[in-house]
């Protein structure tokens, strides 16, 4: 059964910042980035246990084309996914570790 998806407070800001950056780099690229992130989040919601836990109780899904990772927690008893962040793979890990 598909899990509910909830977002931590900074996630939409993370995504919007990346969309804007990609749109400045090339027209329409931000839209492609956003579509890919949405598709990956849909996959996570449909298959929350298919992605291995990477640290503590946080799972990390990797985007197909863009160098981004989606960090999330799956609360099995609530059937809920909490998206903690959408981060560029080269970002300092301290940034996303602070969100735990």
N, C-alpha and C positions, 0 to 999 in steps of 0.2 A: 504494500500500500504506500502511496506517495506520502512523503513526510511534509509537514508544514515548514515553510521557510521564514525565518525571522532574521533581521539584520542588526548587527551592533551599530551604535550611533555613527561611527566614522565611515562605514562601508560605502554608503552612497557618495560621500565626498571623495573617497579613494577612487571610485569608478569614474565619477565625473571629471576629476583631475586628469585621469588617464585618457578619457575620451577627448577632452579638450587638447591635450598634448598631441595625440595622434591626428586629430583634425587639423591642427596647425602644421604638422609634418606633411600631411597629404590629405587632400579633400576626400571625404568619405571613409577614411581609414578608422576614424573614431567610431563610426557606425558599425563597421565590421568588428572592431574590438568589442563593442557593447553586445552585439549579437552573439559573439563567441562566449563571452562571460555568461550571458543569460542561458545559452545552451548548456554550458557546463554546470551551472546551478540547477537547471532542470534535471540533468543527469544525476547530480548528487541527490536531489530530492527523490528521484525514482529508485536510486541504488545506494543509499547512505552507508551501507556496510561493505560495499565493494571497494572502498578506498581505505587503505591501511592507516592506522593511527601512527603519527610520526613523532609526537612528543606529548607528554602528559596525556590528555584525552583529546588532543586536537588532531584532526585529519587534514591532509593537504591534497587538493586536486590541482592538477597541472593543466593549463590551457593548451590547446592543440597548436595554434599558430603563434600566438603572442607569448613573450617570456614572462608570464604572470602565473601566480599560484593563488588559489582560493583556500583560505584557512577557515575551518569550521569545526563545530562540535555537533555530534548527533546525540540527542537526548532520547534514547530508545523508549523509555517509559512514557514520554510525552509525544513520541513520534514527531519530533521537531528538530530541524536543522537550524543552528545559530551560525550565520556567516559572521566571522570575526574580522575578516579583512581580505582585500584583493590587492596583492602586492607584486611589484616587479621582482623578478627572481634575483636581481643584483642588489636589492635593498639591504641595508644593514639589518641583521636579524634582531637587533635590540629594539627596532621600531615595532615589529609585530609581537615580540615577546612581552612588551609593556602592556599589551591589550589583554593578556590572559587574566 
